[in-house]
Amino acid sequence: MKRASPLNRTAMTLLLVGSISFASSLPMAPAMAVDGTVNQGQIAPTPIAVPVFIADDPKLGADVAGVIAADLGNSGLFQVLNPASYLEQIGDVNQVPNFTNWRAIRADALTVGKLAHTPDGRVAAEFRLWDVVNGRPKAGKTFSAPAQSWRRIGHLIADVVYEQMTGEKGYFDTRVVYVDETGPKDHRIKKLAIMDQDGANVRLLTQGKELVLTPRFNPVAQEITFMAYQTQGKPKVYVMNLETGQRRQAGDFPGETFAPRYSPDGQRLLLSVSDGANTSIYEVDLRSGQSRRLTETAGLDTGPCYSPDARQIVFESDREGTQQLYVMNADGSGVRRLSTGEGRYSTPVWSPRGDYIAFTKQAGGQFLIGVMKPDGSGERILSSGFHGEGPTWAPNGRVLMFFREGQGANAGAQIRSVDVTGYNEHTIATPAFASDPAWSPLLN
């Protein structure tokens, strides 16, 4: 039986660079019915105006507004109106806008803000969200961040707007850890890298002296886990502290270890251990170093992922002949098959909300990214194409990232984002080729 490589696996947490503070400055109005709606299978985005923020540095005011506009626009739920159409110039964030001017350009909502540098080297921000339809304030907050972290102010404001307008938590103030790929296609140098969710502020975590794959975030601490090939060695799973860069091996196993993922409390790791003939799933306690075996069958069991309540584990296995998805209790009991469609299934990852399991599927000569309900029903394909895999969830459970390879001698992998409707897919720009993304929780 030909087994799929266990090394093309993917997925989730937290790198907080600098401190940021925020406070509410307006009472929150009840949710207004201006969120995006579904019309004949398509999302009708909410029209919103995002004027340049008032600032002691005009470029900063334009840049922060640009981050907000890009976040909201990329979500697919908002149509950011062309600034050239604006009939009113904002001169005071506390002054009630002339709603007639904003209704004239068909805006449903309006964001306004003010920025100022403070003597301690920070940027202070004051922002308002206005309900243009009903002519009343929707939300207002103040934020403060180190000057070098000004982009976070834009992401935080976009999160507030997203939540107030849709009723869902935002996901913009987050990071993504991934594999940076450079060099010729037959000899790619792979390094761990981290970036903002929109592709900004890329920082390398390793220098390419070893092959690295499948990074994942700790949900509650500033660390990641990943698989690495040491020089002429077997693949092993490591844990890295993001503040110090120090690493340690996860578990003490004689065979190959790969496909790690944290428990929701960040205290345990699931990983796969190969003894040469078979591959089994183990759980490692990161505090004691002790491990326990959860599966023991002839074949390849890998790609494990906890449910949000840590009571169940989804994984992939070829125990019945081809790669399929299975779920079991957290102690390894009660194994049952989930996937029922044609093709091979892999890289399962549970939504933070618990309502979906995302996966990669190979069928009909294509790689498909899809979701299904935790009982295996309701399978939907969100994206299809040439080699692509490794979905990872945004913390609100409504958007996925994955990577897709391009075709051709000089092509490489790119990270892509798609929402659970499948209608809003776009590429995340990175300086080099990029694969194996894993999304963090919200930073604030």
Phi, psi and omega per residue, in radians:
M1 nan 2.277 3.098
K2 -1.507 2.135 -3.115
R3 -1.744 2.544 3.073
A4 -1.232 2.611 3.091
S5 -1.054 2.343 3.118
P6 -1.415 0.042 -2.974
L7 -1.724 -0.090 3.105
N8 -1.706 1.170 -3.060
R9 -2.124 2.812 -3.013
T10 -2.214 -3.068 2.491
A11 1.954 -1.777 -2.303
M12 -2.373 2.313 1.962
T13 3.127 -1.775 -2.620
L14 -2.386 1.996 2.938
L15 -2.145 1.995 -3.097
L16 -1.861 1.905 -3.117
V17 -1.753 1.910 -3.096
G18 1.346 2.829 -3.135
S19 -1.727 2.677 3.102
I20 -2.476 2.436 3.134
S21 -2.161 2.682 3.118
F22 -2.661 2.741 3.124
A23 -2.594 2.626 3.090
S24 -1.390 2.400 3.111
S25 -2.144 -0.003 3.051
L26 -2.447 2.529 3.022
P27 -1.155 2.511 -3.131
M28 -1.360 2.227 3.082
A29 -1.360 2.761 3.074
P30 -1.035 2.678 -3.132
A31 -1.032 2.320 3.123
M32 -1.767 2.662 -3.035
A33 -1.480 1.108 3.099
V34 -2.190 0.299 3.133
D35 -1.293 2.833 -3.132
G36 -0.999 2.495 -3.132
T37 -2.125 2.816 3.116
V38 -1.674 2.225 -3.106
N39 -2.302 1.880 -3.138
Q40 0.966 0.741 3.089
G41 1.460 -0.037 -3.134
Q42 -2.019 2.641 3.107
I43 -1.456 2.221 3.042
A44 -1.644 1.773 -3.037
P45 -1.220 2.645 3.133
T46 -1.397 2.177 3.105
P47 -1.240 2.236 -3.113
I48 -2.416 2.483 3.099
A49 -1.805 2.325 3.134
V50 -2.245 1.410 3.128
P51 -1.164 2.762 3.035
V52 -0.978 2.380 -3.134
F53 -1.285 2.547 2.989
I54 -1.158 2.340 -3.075
A55 -2.761 2.685 3.033
D56 -1.260 -0.268 3.012
D57 -2.143 1.799 -3.068
P58 -0.953 -0.623 3.132
K59 -1.121 -0.707 3.113
L60 -1.093 -0.714 3.110
G61 -1.055 -0.707 3.113
A62 -1.236 -0.678 -3.091
D63 -1.174 -0.763 3.139
V64 -1.125 -0.757 3.079
A65 -1.066 -0.615 3.122
G66 -1.156 -0.666 3.082
V67 -1.107 -0.784 3.127
I68 -1.058 -0.828 -3.113
A69 -1.081 -0.725 -3.135
A70 -1.161 -0.762 3.120
D71 -1.031 -0.883 -3.089
L72 -1.153 -0.752 -3.138
G73 -1.116 -0.734 -3.123
N74 -1.182 -0.368 3.114
S75 -1.175 -0.381 -3.100
G76 1.440 -0.114 -3.092
L77 -1.721 -0.103 -3.111
F78 -2.298 2.492 2.983
Q79 -1.889 1.849 3.139
V80 -1.371 2.073 -3.046
L81 -1.264 2.591 -3.124
N82 -1.103 2.136 3.137
P83 -0.979 -0.443 3.122
A84 -1.130 -0.311 -3.118
S85 -1.561 -0.147 -3.050
Y86 -1.181 2.329 -3.101
L87 -1.716 -0.112 -3.087
E88 -2.335 2.412 3.062
Q89 -1.758 2.250 -3.092
I90 -1.425 2.151 3.125
G91 -2.028 -0.207 -3.106
D92 -2.651 2.073 -3.074
V93 -1.191 -0.368 -3.106
N94 -1.596 -0.091 3.127
Q95 -1.508 2.380 3.120
V96 -1.152 2.207 -3.135
P97 -1.149 2.823 2.991
N98 -1.451 1.682 -3.018
F99 -1.100 -0.436 3.102
T100 -1.036 -0.703 3.138
N101 -1.130 -0.637 -3.093
W102 -1.446 -0.543 3.037
R103 -1.190 -0.530 -3.128
A104 -1.093 -0.501 3.107
I105 -1.735 0.215 3.046
R106 1.188 0.540 3.047
A107 -1.395 2.373 3.018
D108 -1.616 -0.436 -3.104
A109 -2.537 2.799 -3.082
L110 -2.503 2.293 3.014
T111 -1.919 2.393 3.065
V112 -2.352 2.648 -3.104
G113 -2.779 2.888 3.142
K114 -2.388 2.396 -3.121
L115 -2.206 2.544 3.089
A116 -2.668 2.443 3.039
H117 -1.368 2.456 -3.133
T118 -1.886 2.771 -3.085
P119 -1.036 -0.405 -3.116
D120 -1.539 0.232 3.051
G121 1.463 0.373 3.131
R122 -1.959 2.988 3.015
V123 -2.004 2.189 3.082
A124 -1.739 2.384 -3.095
A125 -2.251 2.455 3.040
E126 -2.227 2.270 -3.048
F127 -2.429 2.636 3.088
R128 -2.292 2.473 2.969
L129 -2.002 2.168 -3.105
W130 -1.928 2.390 3.008
D131 -1.496 1.767 -3.091
V132 -1.230 -0.618 -3.096
V133 -1.054 -0.805 -3.076
N134 -1.754 -0.075 3.083
G135 1.136 0.876 -3.129
R136 -2.657 2.810 3.105
P137 -1.223 2.473 3.139
K138 -1.817 -0.724 -3.139
A139 -2.838 2.740 3.058
G140 -2.703 2.377 -3.139
K141 -2.579 2.788 2.954
T142 -2.028 2.531 3.131
F143 -2.301 2.743 3.040
S144 -2.501 2.352 -3.108
A145 -2.573 2.712 3.001
P146 -0.982 2.519 -3.055
A147 -0.971 -0.632 -3.131
Q148 -1.262 -0.231 3.134
S149 -1.861 0.538 -3.066
W150 -1.044 -0.522 -3.125
R151 -1.067 -0.541 -3.132
R152 -1.093 -0.560 3.093
I153 -1.044 -0.773 3.092
G154 -1.066 -0.758 -3.140
H155 -1.136 -0.720 3.139
L156 -1.137 -0.709 3.096
I157 -1.137 -0.736 3.108
A158 -1.072 -0.639 3.085
D159 -1.100 -0.726 3.114
V160 -1.102 -0.806 3.140
V161 -1.060 -0.814 -3.123
Y162 -1.014 -0.820 -3.098
E163 -1.170 -0.746 -3.113
Q164 -1.172 -0.582 -3.075
M165 -1.541 -0.457 -3.065
T166 -1.969 -0.333 -3.050
G167 1.432 -0.004 3.108
E168 -1.869 2.645 3.036
K169 -1.115 2.512 3.055
G170 -1.342 3.062 -3.101
Y171 -2.500 0.297 -2.993
F172 -1.453 -0.536 3.132
D173 -1.524 1.208 -3.076
T174 -2.472 2.931 3.062
R175 -2.081 2.870 3.037
V176 -2.333 2.225 2.994
V177 -1.713 2.492 -3.052
Y178 -2.726 3.141 3.104
V179 -1.828 2.038 3.076
D180 -1.440 2.262 -3.052
E181 -2.155 2.192 3.097
T182 -2.342 2.896 3.104
G183 1.651 3.069 -3.118
P184 -1.095 2.719 -3.019
K185 -1.065 -0.551 -3.102
D186 -1.564 0.054 3.128
H187 -2.665 1.023 -3.097
R188 -1.243 2.371 2.987
I189 -1.616 2.171 -3.049
K190 -2.013 2.219 -3.123
K191 -2.236 2.566 3.005
L192 -1.290 2.410 3.121
A193 -2.463 2.788 3.101
I194 -2.365 2.544 -3.099
M195 -2.631 2.912 2.932
D196 -1.167 2.786 -3.096
Q197 -1.064 -0.350 3.138
D198 -1.661 0.118 3.094
G199 1.656 -0.033 -3.136
A200 -1.487 2.869 3.029
N201 0.989 0.843 3.114
V202 -1.215 2.369 3.093
R203 -2.427 2.267 3.124
L204 -1.374 2.429 3.125
L205 -1.830 -0.410 3.043
T206 -2.320 2.934 -2.998
Q207 -1.950 0.221 3.029
G208 1.489 0.243 3.122
K209 -1.412 -0.119 3.138
E210 -2.529 2.745 3.064
L211 -1.406 2.195 3.140
V212 -2.125 2.529 -3.130
L213 -2.566 2.835 2.956
T214 0.815 1.038 3.027
P215 -1.244 2.580 3.037
R216 -2.439 2.591 3.119
F217 -1.501 2.572 2.879
N218 -1.338 2.245 -3.073
P219 -1.170 -0.309 -3.012
V220 -2.274 0.030 -3.097
A221 -2.449 2.843 -3.113
Q222 -1.504 1.200 3.106
E223 -2.647 2.824 3.084
I224 -2.286 2.820 2.961
T225 -2.099 2.665 -3.113
F226 -2.832 2.955 3.059
M227 -1.854 2.420 3.123
A228 -2.428 2.519 2.969
Y229 -1.672 1.953 2.980
Q230 -1.286 2.861 -3.078
T231 -0.950 2.099 3.126
Q232 0.922 0.547 -3.133
G233 -2.082 -3.122 3.111
K234 -1.515 2.684 3.079
P235 -1.148 2.365 3.138
K236 -2.336 2.694 3.090
V237 -1.630 2.350 -3.138
Y238 -2.206 2.792 3.016
V239 -2.078 2.294 -3.116
M240 -2.129 2.307 3.020
N241 -1.383 2.170 -3.065
L242 -1.301 -0.350 3.125
E243 -1.435 -0.703 -3.057
T244 -1.802 -0.346 -3.067
G245 1.394 -0.054 3.136
Q246 -1.238 2.565 -3.126
R247 -2.313 2.776 3.046
R248 -2.534 2.696 3.114
Q249 -1.359 2.463 3.132
A250 -1.641 1.909 3.128
G251 1.419 2.825 -3.137
D252 -2.144 1.602 -3.086
F253 -2.131 2.431 3.134
P254 -1.252 -0.474 -3.085
G255 -1.621 -2.950 3.114
E256 -1.283 2.467 3.038
T257 -2.198 2.479 -3.064
F258 -2.863 3.127 3.087
A259 0.958 0.976 -3.120
P260 -1.437 2.716 2.981
R261 -2.777 2.446 -3.100
Y262 -1.342 2.712 2.909
S263 -1.312 2.793 -3.124
P264 -1.013 -0.483 3.122
D265 -1.577 0.011 3.083
G266 1.268 0.132 -3.062
Q267 -1.668 -0.250 -3.090
R268 -2.324 2.766 3.048
L269 -2.153 2.410 2.841
L270 -1.660 2.446 3.064
L271 -2.703 2.911 3.119
S272 -1.829 2.453 -3.130
V273 -2.193 2.188 3.136
S274 -1.836 2.308 3.078
D275 -1.823 0.228 3.140
G276 1.802 -0.694 -3.139
A277 -1.791 -0.770 -3.100
N278 -2.253 2.858 3.099
T279 -2.225 2.246 -3.080
S280 -2.154 2.786 3.108
I281 -1.674 2.298 3.096
Y282 -2.125 2.750 2.977
E283 -2.029 2.299 -3.134
V284 -2.025 2.232 3.029
D285 -1.439 2.035 -3.049
L286 -1.262 -0.307 3.121
R287 -1.450 -0.805 -3.087
S288 -1.654 -0.365 -3.065
G289 1.428 -0.057 -3.123
Q290 -1.328 2.644 -3.110
S291 -2.288 2.762 3.025
R292 -2.453 2.521 -3.122
R293 -1.514 2.315 -3.095
L294 -1.861 -0.481 3.108
T295 -2.285 2.638 3.135
E296 -2.710 1.532 3.101
T297 -2.402 2.861 3.039
A298 -1.292 2.075 3.135
G299 2.323 -2.815 -3.041
L300 -1.970 1.941 2.999
D301 -1.892 2.127 -3.076
T302 -2.748 -3.070 3.106
G303 1.070 0.706 -3.080
P304 -1.306 2.634 3.101
C305 -2.648 2.255 3.090
Y306 -1.230 2.660 2.884
S307 -1.280 2.811 -3.115
P308 -0.999 -0.510 3.122
D309 -1.603 0.054 3.091
A310 1.126 0.265 -3.113
R311 -1.576 -0.332 -3.119
Q312 -2.339 2.851 3.123
I313 -2.359 2.233 3.004
V314 -1.733 2.536 -3.133
F315 -2.733 2.997 3.082
E316 -1.945 2.613 -3.123
S317 -2.726 2.593 3.033
D318 -1.840 0.428 -3.065
R319 -1.055 -0.380 3.109
E320 -1.862 0.240 3.052
G321 2.032 -0.657 3.101
T322 -2.326 2.803 3.127
Q323 -1.083 2.119 3.092
Q324 -2.418 2.933 3.134
L325 -1.720 2.454 3.134
Y326 -2.344 2.779 3.038
V327 -2.300 2.547 3.120
M328 -2.501 2.888 3.021
N329 -1.208 2.819 -3.038
A330 -1.107 -0.331 3.104
D331 -1.633 0.085 3.117
G332 1.651 -0.077 -3.127
S333 -1.519 2.926 3.006
G334 1.145 0.678 -3.126
V335 -1.180 2.312 3.068
R336 -2.531 2.584 -3.101
R337 -1.408 2.444 3.103
L338 -1.776 -0.885 -3.008
S339 -1.299 2.416 -3.105
T340 -2.279 -0.137 -3.081
G341 -1.410 3.079 3.072
E342 -1.273 2.586 3.055
G343 1.858 -3.047 -3.104
R344 -1.958 2.363 -3.077
Y345 -1.976 2.517 3.138
S346 -2.732 -3.141 3.095
T347 0.763 0.929 3.132
P348 -1.255 2.520 3.069
V349 -2.576 2.226 -3.066
W350 -1.341 2.389 3.067
S351 -1.123 2.515 3.065
P352 -1.010 -0.427 3.112
R353 -1.449 -0.288 3.135
G354 1.478 0.035 -3.035
D355 -1.616 -0.302 -3.128
Y356 -2.411 2.765 2.906
I357 -2.114 2.136 3.084
A358 -1.548 2.736 -3.079
F359 -2.762 2.904 2.930
T360 -1.842 2.468 3.135
K361 -2.349 2.401 3.033
Q362 -1.925 2.070 -3.125
A363 -2.790 2.520 3.079
G364 1.038 0.517 3.130
G365 1.330 0.193 -3.141
Q366 -2.218 2.798 2.991
F367 -1.780 2.200 -3.053
L368 -2.032 2.446 3.007
I369 -1.873 2.181 -3.063
G370 -2.506 3.109 3.073
V371 -2.361 2.683 3.016
M372 -2.505 2.842 3.066
K373 -1.305 2.789 -3.079
P374 -1.069 -0.275 3.067
D375 -1.639 0.090 3.115
G376 1.601 -0.109 -3.135
S377 -1.511 2.986 3.005
G378 1.153 0.581 3.140
E379 -1.088 2.293 3.093
R380 -2.364 2.395 3.093
I381 -1.645 2.258 -3.109
L382 -1.766 -0.501 -3.104
S383 -2.680 2.542 3.121
S384 -2.489 2.725 3.125
G385 2.805 -2.784 3.110
F386 -1.156 3.107 -3.002
H387 -0.691 2.025 3.087
G388 -2.649 2.594 -3.123
E389 -2.928 -3.026 2.967
G390 1.247 0.984 3.105
P391 -1.185 2.600 3.057
T392 -2.466 2.460 -3.010
W393 -1.606 2.461 2.865
A394 -1.153 2.711 -3.078
P395 -1.100 -0.325 3.094
N396 -1.549 -0.024 3.069
G397 1.209 0.374 -3.114
R398 -2.126 -0.031 3.135
V399 -2.424 2.542 3.111
L400 -2.138 2.588 2.839
M401 -1.997 2.686 3.056
F402 -2.739 3.138 3.056
F403 -2.176 2.616 3.127
R404 -2.349 2.296 3.112
E405 -1.387 2.492 2.993
G406 -1.495 2.873 3.123
Q407 -1.762 2.560 3.135
G408 2.060 2.822 -3.036
A409 -1.094 -0.567 -3.083
N410 -1.853 0.197 -3.090
A411 -1.413 2.843 3.099
G412 -2.643 -3.013 -3.075
A413 -1.509 2.580 3.032
Q414 -2.296 2.561 3.071
I415 -1.501 2.352 3.139
R416 -2.195 2.716 3.127
S417 -2.131 2.452 3.093
V418 -2.570 2.488 3.099
D419 -1.566 3.030 -3.026
V420 -1.239 -0.180 3.022
T421 -1.378 -0.425 -3.080
G422 1.453 -0.016 -3.074
Y423 -1.619 -0.248 -3.061
N424 -2.121 1.585 -3.125
E425 -2.098 2.342 3.096
H426 -2.669 2.867 -3.128
T427 -1.558 2.440 3.012
I428 -1.610 2.040 -3.085
A429 -1.229 2.292 3.093
T430 -2.325 2.709 -3.089
P431 -1.100 -0.557 3.134
A432 -2.280 -3.122 3.031
F433 -1.048 2.653 -3.023
A434 -2.558 2.454 -3.140
S435 -2.529 3.078 3.040
D436 0.889 0.946 3.131
P437 -1.270 2.636 3.031
A438 -2.483 2.181 -3.014
W439 -1.544 2.493 3.084
S440 -1.563 2.896 2.914
P441 -1.240 3.078 3.044
L442 -1.048 2.498 -3.090
L443 -1.424 -0.512 -3.062
N444 -1.490 nan nan
